[in-house]
Amino acid sequence: MHDFMAEETIYFMLTSKSEQERKLLVSLVNKLGDPQNKSASNADFHLTNLLADHPNMKAVVIDEVDSFLFRPHLGLRAKYHAVNFLSQIRLSHKGEDPKVAKRLIDVYFALFKVLTTEANKKPGTDDKAADKKNANSKDTKEDKAADSPVELDSRILSALLTGVNRAFPYVSTDEADDIIDSQTPVLFKLVILKTSENENLHLRVLKSTSI
């Protein structure tokens, strides 16, 4: 309850105290990493409302979320909440939005590459820790499902692909061609790594390579 009130206060101050904009924005974005799902979702909600009320803040908010996403040791759940928020940003063909769309695409693919690297490192690296956790765990099935790295990986990738599909139509033609030429190999690499986890995700990756 206190977390929700704090987020409400931060949001109110952010929309009315422009001189403290950066500090307040950092505080609200940091809430995307809150261990409580409801608090993180509430931060997502407030950030979405912030951009609805102040669309000129898209670039600065995306930059802050980008910095948040690539912090060392950031958990999968926090990454998911951040990507989910970015994928919901509304875009148009007017003003600075084509540049904003390109910025989003850059963030998505940068995180794709990080997740690919992490996936390559997973086999065998955490086997002992996983065995110990399985032997001693008394968590409920719901808790185990919520903390599953495989499930969260799939959710993050799904959110990233959703974001790519939503942002790509608003990128300028010249930059769209560059994206297709430079990033298609990354998408195919993800197909190879993730097909066995989620067949639906596999189909969505293939769809994205043809946009």
Phi and psi in degrees as GROMACS dihedral restraints (atoms count N, CA, C in turn):
[ dihedral_restraints ]
;  ai    aj    ak    al  type     phi  dphi    fc
    3     4     5     6     1   -64.8    20    10
    4     5     6     7     1   -37.9    20    10
    6     7     8     9     1   -61.7    20    10
    7     8     9    10     1   -43.4    20    10
    9    10    11    12     1   -63.4    20    10
   10    11    12    13     1   -42.0    20    10
   12    13    14    15     1   -64.7    20    10
   13    14    15    16     1   -38.0    20    10
   15    16    17    18     1   -63.9    20    10
   16    17    18    19     1   -41.7    20    10
   18    19    20    21     1   -66.8    20    10
   19    20    21    22     1   -39.1    20    10
   21    22    23    24     1   -60.0    20    10
   22    23    24    25     1   -42.8    20    10
   24    25    26    27     1   -66.0    20    10
   25    26    27    28     1   -45.1    20    10
   27    28    29    30     1   -59.9    20    10
   28    29    30    31     1   -44.1    20    10
   30    31    32    33     1   -62.2    20    10
   31    32    33    34     1   -45.6    20    10
   33    34    35    36     1   -61.0    20    10
   34    35    36    37     1   -45.0    20    10
   36    37    38    39     1   -67.0    20    10
   37    38    39    40     1   -37.1    20    10
   39    40    41    42     1   -64.3    20    10
   40    41    42    43     1   -34.4    20    10
   42    43    44    45     1   -85.2    20    10
   43    44    45    46     1    -8.2    20    10
   45    46    47    48     1  -126.6    20    10
   46    47    48    49     1   -12.6    20    10
   48    49    50    51     1  -120.2    20    10
   49    50    51    52     1    77.6    20    10
   51    52    53    54     1   -63.2    20    10
   52    53    54    55     1   -26.4    20    10
   54    55    56    57     1   -68.9    20    10
   55    56    57    58     1   -18.8    20    10
   57    58    59    60     1  -110.4    20    10
   58    59    60    61     1    20.7    20    10
   60    61    62    63     1   -54.2    20    10
   61    62    63    64     1   -50.8    20    10
   63    64    65    66     1   -62.1    20    10
   64    65    66    67     1   -47.6    20    10
   66    67    68    69     1   -63.2    20    10
   67    68    69    70     1   -43.2    20    10
   69    70    71    72     1   -68.7    20    10
   70    71    72    73     1   -37.7    20    10
   72    73    74    75     1   -64.5    20    10
   73    74    75    76     1   -42.8    20    10
   75    76    77    78     1   -58.7    20    10
   76    77    78    79     1   -43.1    20    10
   78    79    80    81     1   -62.2    20    10
   79    80    81    82     1   -41.3    20    10
   81    82    83    84     1   -71.2    20    10
   82    83    84    85     1   -41.7    20    10
   84    85    86    87     1   -63.5    20    10
   85    86    87    88     1   -38.2    20    10
   87    88    89    90     1   -58.7    20    10
   88    89    90    91     1   -28.9    20    10
   90    91    92    93     1   -66.3    20    10
   91    92    93    94     1   -17.4    20    10
   93    94    95    96     1   -63.9    20    10
   94    95    96    97     1   -19.8    20    10
   96    97    98    99     1   -97.7    20    10
   97    98    99   100     1     9.5    20    10
   99   100   101   102     1   -61.9    20    10
  100   101   102   103     1   134.4    20    10
  102   103   104   105     1   -64.2    20    10
  103   104   105   106     1   -20.2    20    10
  105   106   107   108     1   -85.0    20    10
  106   107   108   109     1   119.6    20    10
  108   109   110   111     1   -55.2    20    10
  109   110   111   112     1   -42.3    20    10
  111   112   113   114     1   -63.9    20    10
  112   113   114   115     1   -38.1    20    10
  114   115   116   117     1   -67.7    20    10
  115   116   117   118     1   -42.4    20    10
  117   118   119   120     1   -64.8    20    10
  118   119   120   121     1   -41.6    20    10
  120   121   122   123     1   -64.9    20    10
  121   122   123   124     1   -35.5    20    10
  123   124   125   126     1   -66.0    20    10
  124   125   126   127     1   -37.7    20    10
  126   127   128   129     1   -63.5    20    10
  127   128   129   130     1   -42.0    20    10
  129   130   131   132     1   -56.6    20    10
  130   131   132   133     1   -46.7    20    10
  132   133   134   135     1   -60.1    20    10
  133   134   135   136     1   -45.7    20    10
  135   136   137   138     1   -69.2    20    10
  136   137   138   139     1   -37.9    20    10
  138   139   140   141     1   -65.0    20    10
  139   140   141   142     1   -39.4    20    10
  141   142   143   144     1   -63.6    20    10
  142   143   144   145     1   -43.3    20    10
  144   145   146   147     1   -65.1    20    10
  145   146   147   148     1   -36.6    20    10
  147   148   149   150     1   -59.3    20    10
  148   149   150   151     1   -44.6    20    10
  150   151   152   153     1   -73.5    20    10
  151   152   153   154     1   -27.5    20    10
  153   154   155   156     1   -67.1    20    10
  154   155   156   157     1   -38.7    20    10
  156   157   158   159     1   -82.1    20    10
  157   158   159   160     1   -29.7    20    10
  159   160   161   162     1  -134.2    20    10
  160   161   162   163     1    71.1    20    10
  162   163   164   165     1   -61.2    20    10
  163   164   165   166     1   -20.1    20    10
  165   166   167   168     1   -70.6    20    10
  166   167   168   169     1    -8.2    20    10
  168   169   170   171     1   -92.2    20    10
  169   170   171   172     1     3.9    20    10
  171   172   173   174     1   -54.3    20    10
  172   173   174   175     1   -48.9    20    10
  174   175   176   177     1   -62.6    20    10
  175   176   177   178     1   -45.5    20    10
  177   178   179   180     1   -68.3    20    10
  178   179   180   181     1   -36.0    20    10
  180   181   182   183     1   -67.7    20    10
  181   182   183   184     1   -42.8    20    10
  183   184   185   186     1   -62.3    20    10
  184   185   186   187     1   -40.6    20    10
  186   187   188   189     1   -61.2    20    10
  187   188   189   190     1   -40.3    20    10
  189   190   191   192     1   -69.0    20    10
  190   191   192   193     1   -40.8    20    10
  192   193   194   195     1   -67.1    20    10
  193   194   195   196     1   -35.6    20    10
  195   196   197   198     1   -60.4    20    10
  196   197   198   199     1   -46.6    20    10
  198   199   200   201     1   -61.1    20    10
  199   200   201   202     1   -39.7    20    10
  201   202   203   204     1   -63.4    20    10
  202   203   204   205     1   -44.3    20    10
  204   205   206   207     1   -60.9    20    10
  205   206   207   208     1   -32.6    20    10
  207   208   209   210     1  -105.2    20    10
  208   209   210   211     1    22.0    20    10
  210   211   212   213     1   -69.5    20    10
  211   212   213   214     1   145.6    20    10
  213   214   215   216     1   -61.7    20    10
  214   215   216   217     1   139.1    20    10
  216   217   218   219     1    65.5    20    10
  217   218   219   220     1    21.5    20    10
  219   220   221   222     1   -69.6    20    10
  220   221   222   223     1   132.7    20    10
  222   223   224   225     1   -70.2    20    10
  223   224   225   226     1   159.0    20    10
  225   226   227   228     1   -62.5    20    10
  226   227   228   229     1   -37.8    20    10
  228   229   230   231     1   -63.8    20    10
  229   230   231   232     1   -42.5    20    10
  231   232   233   234     1   -64.4    20    10
  232   233   234   235     1   -40.5    20    10
  234   235   236   237     1   -62.0    20    10
  235   236   237   238     1   -41.3    20    10
  237   238   239   240     1   -61.7    20    10
  238   239   240   241     1   -47.5    20    10
  240   241   242   243     1   -61.0    20    10
  241   242   243   244     1   -39.9    20    10
  243   244   245   246     1   -65.7    20    10
  244   245   246   247     1   -45.8    20    10
  246   247   248   249     1   -66.7    20    10
  247   248   249   250     1   -39.5    20    10
  249   250   251   252     1   -60.6    20    10
  250   251   252   253     1   -41.4    20    10
  252   253   254   255     1   -62.4    20    10
  253   254   255   256     1   -48.8    20    10
  255   256   257   258     1   -59.4    20    10
  256   257   258   259     1   -38.6    20    10
  258   259   260   261     1   -69.2    20    10
  259   260   261   262     1   -15.0    20    10
  261   262   263   264     1   -95.2    20    10
  262   263   264   265     1    -3.4    20    10
  264   265   266   267     1   -65.2    20    10
  265   266   267   268     1   129.2    20    10
  267   268   269   270     1   -80.5    20    10
  268   269   270   271     1   137.1    20    10
  270   271   272   273     1  -127.2    20    10
  271   272   273   274     1   163.4    20    10
  273   274   275   276     1  -145.3    20    10
  274   275   276   277     1   178.9    20    10
  276   277   278   279     1   -91.1    20    10
  277   278   279   280     1     3.8    20    10
  279   280   281   282     1   -99.1    20    10
  280   281   282   283     1   159.2    20    10
  282   283   284   285     1    57.5    20    10
  283   284   285   286     1  -133.1    20    10
  285   286   287   288     1   -88.8    20    10
  286   287   288   289     1    -0.1    20    10
  288   289   290   291     1   -60.1    20    10
  289   290   291   292     1   -36.9    20    10
  291   292   293   294     1   -58.2    20    10
  292   293   294   295     1   -37.8    20    10
  294   295   296   297     1   -70.1    20    10
  295   296   297   298     1   -37.6    20    10
  297   298   299   300     1   -62.3    20    10
  298   299   300   301     1   -42.5    20    10
  300   301   302   303     1   -61.0    20    10
  301   302   303   304     1   -42.8    20    10
  303   304   305   306     1   -64.5    20    10
  304   305   306   307     1   -38.7    20    10
  306   307   308   309     1   -62.3    20    10
  307   308   309   310     1   -42.5    20    10
  309   310   311   312     1   -61.8    20    10
  310   311   312   313     1   -45.2    20    10
  312   313   314   315     1   -57.3    20    10
  313   314   315   316     1   -43.1    20    10
  315   316   317   318     1   -61.3    20    10
  316   317   318   319     1   -42.3    20    10
  318   319   320   321     1   -64.0    20    10
  319   320   321   322     1   -45.2    20    10
  321   322   323   324     1   -58.8    20    10
  322   323   324   325     1   -48.2    20    10
  324   325   326   327     1   -70.9    20    10
  325   326   327   328     1   -33.0    20    10
  327   328   329   330     1   -62.2    20    10
  328   329   330   331     1   -41.3    20    10
  330   331   332   333     1   -71.8    20    10
  331   332   333   334     1   -35.3    20    10
  333   334   335   336     1   -50.7    20    10
  334   335   336   337     1   -47.9    20    10
  336   337   338   339     1   -66.2    20    10
  337   338   339   340     1   -38.4    20    10
  339   340   341   342     1   -63.0    20    10
  340   341   342   343     1   -45.9    20    10
  342   343   344   345     1   -64.6    20    10
  343   344   345   346     1   -35.1    20    10
  345   346   347   348     1   -63.1    20    10
  346   347   348   349     1   -44.8    20    10
  348   349   350   351     1   -62.0    20    10
  349   350   351   352     1   -43.6    20    10
  351   352   353   354     1   -63.9    20    10
  352   353   354   355     1   -38.6    20    10
  354   355   356   357     1   -63.7    20    10
  355   356   357   358     1   -37.1    20    10
  357   358   359   360     1   -68.4    20    10
  358   359   360   361     1   -25.4    20    10
  360   361   362   363     1   -89.8    20    10
  361   362   363   364     1   -14.6    20    10
  363   364   365   366     1   -63.6    20    10
  364   365   366   367     1   -45.7    20    10
  366   367   368   369     1   -56.8    20    10
  367   368   369   370     1   117.9    20    10
  369   370   371   372     1    84.8    20    10
  370   371   372   373     1   -15.3    20    10
  372   373   374   375     1   -75.0    20    10
  373   374   375   376     1   -30.8    20    10
  375   376   377   378     1  -120.4    20    10
  376   377   378   379     1    19.8    20    10
  378   379   380   381     1   -60.3    20    10
  379   380   381   382     1   -44.2    20    10
  381   382   383   384     1   -65.9    20    10
  382   383   384   385     1   -43.0    20    10
  384   385   386   387     1   -63.6    20    10
  385   386   387   388     1   -39.0    20    10
  387   388   389   390     1   -66.5    20    10
  388   389   390   391     1   -41.6    20    10
  390   391   392   393     1   -62.3    20    10
  391   392   393   394     1   -42.0    20    10
  393   394   395   396     1   -64.4    20    10
  394   395   396   397     1   -42.0    20    10
  396   397   398   399     1   -63.7    20    10
  397   398   399   400     1   -42.1    20    10
  399   400   401   402     1   -66.6    20    10
  400   401   402   403     1   -33.5    20    10
  402   403   404   405     1   -73.2    20    10
  403   404   405   406     1   -34.6    20    10
  405   406   407   408     1  -105.5    20    10
  406   407   408   409     1    -7.9    20    10
  408   409   410   411     1   -69.1    20    10
  409   410   411   412     1   138.5    20    10
  411   412   413   414     1  -123.2    20    10
  412   413   414   415     1    18.4    20    10
  414   415   416   417     1   -69.3    20    10
  415   416   417   418     1   159.4    20    10
  417   418   419   420     1   -75.3    20    10
  418   419   420   421     1   165.5    20    10
  420   421   422   423     1   -60.8    20    10
  421   422   423   424     1   -35.9    20    10
  423   424   425   426     1   -63.8    20    10
  424   425   426   427     1   -43.3    20    10
  426   427   428   429     1   -64.4    20    10
  427   428   429   430     1   -41.4    20    10
  429   430   431   432     1   -63.8    20    10
  430   431   432   433     1   -41.9    20    10
  432   433   434   435     1   -65.0    20    10
  433   434   435   436     1   -38.9    20    10
  435   436   437   438     1   -67.7    20    10
  436   437   438   439     1   -30.1    20    10
  438   439   440   441     1   -96.0    20    10
  439   440   441   442     1     2.4    20    10
  441   442   443   444     1   -65.5    20    10
  442   443   444   445     1   118.9    20    10
  444   445   446   447     1   -59.1    20    10
  445   446   447   448     1   -39.5    20    10
  447   448   449   450     1   -63.3    20    10
  448   449   450   451     1   -44.8    20    10
  450   451   452   453     1   -63.0    20    10
  451   452   453   454     1   -44.7    20    10
  453   454   455   456     1   -68.6    20    10
  454   455   456   457     1   -36.3    20    10
  456   457   458   459     1   -57.3    20    10
  457   458   459   460     1   -47.4    20    10
  459   460   461   462     1   -63.8    20    10
  460   461   462   463     1   -39.4    20    10
  462   463   464   465     1   -66.6    20    10
  463   464   465   466     1   -41.1    20    10
  465   466   467   468     1   -63.5    20    10
  466   467   468   469     1   -46.6    20    10
  468   469   470   471     1   -63.0    20    10
  469   470   471   472     1   -39.2    20    10
  471   472   473   474     1   -62.9    20    10
  472   473   474   475     1   -43.3    20    10
  474   475   476   477     1   -65.3    20    10
  475   476   477   478     1   -39.0    20    10
  477   478   479   480     1   -62.6    20    10
  478   479   480   481     1   -44.5    20    10
  480   481   482   483     1   -66.2    20    10
  481   482   483   484     1   -36.7    20    10
  483   484   485   486     1   -61.2    20    10
  484   485   486   487     1   -44.2    20    10
  486   487   488   489     1   -62.1    20    10
  487   488   489   490     1   -42.2    20    10
  489   490   491   492     1   -61.5    20    10
  490   491   492   493     1   -47.2    20    10
  492   493   494   495     1   -62.8    20    10
  493   494   495   496     1   -33.9    20    10
  495   496   497   498     1   -79.8    20    10
  496   497   498   499     1   -36.0    20    10
  498   499   500   501     1   -82.4    20    10
  499   500   501   502     1   -34.2    20    10
  501   502   503   504     1   -56.1    20    10
  502   503   504   505     1   -42.4    20    10
  504   505   506   507     1   -61.6    20    10
  505   506   507   508     1   -17.0    20    10
  507   508   509   510     1   -99.6    20    10
  508   509   510   511     1    -3.2    20    10
  510   511   512   513     1   -75.4    20    10
  511   512   513   514     1   143.6    20    10
  513   514   515   516     1   -60.9    20    10
  514   515   516   517     1   153.7    20    10
  516   517   518   519     1   -56.8    20    10
  517   518   519   520     1   -46.5    20    10
  519   520   521   522     1   -61.7    20    10
  520   521   522   523     1   -44.4    20    10
  522   523   524   525     1   -72.3    20    10
  523   524   525   526     1   -30.5    20    10
  525   526   527   528     1   -62.8    20    10
  526   527   528   529     1   -41.5    20    10
  528   529   530   531     1   -62.3    20    10
  529   530   531   532     1   -41.1    20    10
  531   532   533   534     1   -63.9    20    10
  532   533   534   535     1   -39.7    20    10
  534   535   536   537     1   -61.9    20    10
  535   536   537   538     1   -46.6    20    10
  537   538   539   540     1   -60.8    20    10
  538   539   540   541     1   -43.8    20    10
  540   541   542   543     1   -66.1    20    10
  541   542   543   544     1   -39.6    20    10
  543   544   545   546     1   -91.7    20    10
  544   545   546   547     1   -27.6    20    10
  546   547   548   549     1  -106.4    20    10
  547   548   549   550     1   -12.8    20    10
  549   550   551   552     1   -55.0    20    10
  550   551   552   553     1   -40.8    20    10
  552   553   554   555     1   -59.0    20    10
  553   554   555   556     1   -33.6    20    10
  555   556   557   558     1   -64.5    20    10
  556   557   558   559     1   -41.7    20    10
  558   559   560   561     1   -64.8    20    10
  559   560   561   562     1   -41.4    20    10
  561   562   563   564     1   -66.5    20    10
  562   563   564   565     1   -33.5    20    10
  564   565   566   567     1   -64.6    20    10
  565   566   567   568     1   -38.5    20    10
  567   568   569   570     1   -65.5    20    10
  568   569   570   571     1   -34.6    20    10
  570   571   572   573     1   -58.9    20    10
  571   572   573   574     1   -46.4    20    10
  573   574   575   576     1   -63.5    20    10
  574   575   576   577     1   -41.8    20    10
  576   577   578   579     1   -74.5    20    10
  577   578   579   580     1   -33.4    20    10
  579   580   581   582     1  -112.3    20    10
  580   581   582   583     1    -2.6    20    10
  582   583   584   585     1   -56.8    20    10
  583   584   585   586     1   -42.0    20    10
  585   586   587   588     1   -68.8    20    10
  586   587   588   589     1   -19.2    20    10
  588   589   590   591     1   -84.2    20    10
  589   590   591   592     1   -37.4    20    10
  591   592   593   594     1  -156.1    20    10
  592   593   594   595     1   104.6    20    10
  594   595   596   597     1   -64.9    20    10
  595   596   597   598     1   -35.4    20    10
  597   598   599   600     1   -64.3    20    10
  598   599   600   601     1   -39.8    20    10
  600   601   602   603     1   -63.1    20    10
  601   602   603   604     1   -39.1    20    10
  603   604   605   606     1   -56.6    20    10
  604   605   606   607     1   -47.0    20    10
  606   607   608   609     1   -63.8    20    10
  607   608   609   610     1   -36.9    20    10
  609   610   611   612     1   -69.8    20    10
  610   611   612   613     1   -35.1    20    10
  612   613   614   615     1   -63.1    20    10
  613   614   615   616     1   -45.3    20    10
  615   616   617   618     1   -60.6    20    10
  616   617   618   619     1   -38.1    20    10
  618   619   620   621     1   -62.3    20    10
  619   620   621   622     1   -41.4    20    10
  621   622   623   624     1   -65.6    20    10
  622   623   624   625     1   -32.1    20    10
  624   625   626   627     1   -70.7    20    10
  625   626   627   628     1   -14.9    20    10
  627   628   629   630     1  -102.6    20    10
  628   629   630   631     1     2.9    20    10
